[in-house]
Amino acid sequence: MRCWDNYAMTNSTTPTPTTTLTITGMRDEHCLRLVTNAIQDLPGIGHLEIALDTGAATIEHGSFVSEADIHHAIEDAGFGVR
């Protein structure tokens, strides 16, 4: 095995799990901050985008965070999710 073959095997990247969902009940920037903080409090949350006007959310997270964990965090913050 050549040295660069081993490098490629040990340094390959795996795709980050991404969850896409719709958050309901947000009315203003305060609501957006609450739900953003609730999601970011989960371990392993990477990039997060939430559109206030539509509720569309895209969340990159570690494989140890499930979609159900994200749903619970949003609901515990007082918002709906679908």
C-alpha positions in Angstrom: 0.0 0.0 0.0 1.3 3.5 -0.9 1.3 6.1 1.8 -1.4 8.2 0.1 -3.7 5.2 -0.1 -3.7 4.9 3.7 -4.2 8.7 4.0 -7.3 8.6 1.7 -8.7 5.7 3.7 -8.3 7.3 7.1 -9.3 10.8 6.1 -12.4 10.2 4.1 -15.4 12.2 5.1 -18.8 10.8 5.7 -21.8 12.9 4.9 -23.4 14.7 7.9 -27.0 13.6 8.6 -29.4 16.3 7.6 -33.0 16.7 8.8 -35.5 18.9 6.9 -38.8 19.8 8.6 -41.4 22.5 9.1 -41.7 24.3 12.4 -45.1 25.8 13.2 -46.2 28.6 15.6 -43.3 31.0 15.1 -44.6 34.6 14.9 -41.5 36.8 15.2 -37.7 37.0 15.8 -38.1 36.1 19.5 -39.8 32.8 18.5 -37.1 32.1 16.0 -34.4 32.7 18.6 -36.2 30.4 21.1 -36.5 27.5 18.6 -33.0 28.0 17.3 -31.6 27.9 20.9 -33.6 24.8 21.7 -32.2 22.9 18.7 -28.6 24.2 19.2 -28.7 23.0 22.8 -28.7 19.4 21.5 -25.3 17.8 21.2 -23.7 17.7 17.8 -25.8 20.2 15.9 -23.9 21.7 13.0 -25.3 24.0 10.4 -28.9 25.2 11.1 -31.2 27.2 8.9 -34.8 28.2 9.8 -37.0 30.5 7.6 -39.3 32.5 9.9 -41.9 33.2 7.1 -42.4 29.5 6.1 -41.0 27.6 9.1 -38.8 25.5 6.8 -35.8 24.2 8.7 -32.7 22.3 7.6 -30.5 20.9 10.4 -27.2 19.2 10.1 -26.4 17.0 13.1 -24.3 14.2 14.4 -25.5 10.6 13.8 -26.1 10.3 17.6 -28.9 12.9 17.4 -32.1 11.5 16.0 -34.9 13.3 14.2 -37.1 12.5 17.2 -34.6 14.3 19.5 -35.0 17.4 17.3 -38.8 17.1 17.3 -38.8 16.9 21.1 -36.5 19.9 21.5 -38.8 22.0 19.2 -42.0 20.8 21.0 -40.5 21.4 24.4 -39.8 25.0 23.3 -43.5 25.4 22.7 -43.7 25.0 18.9 -45.2 22.5 16.5 -43.3 20.4 14.0 -44.2 18.4 10.9 
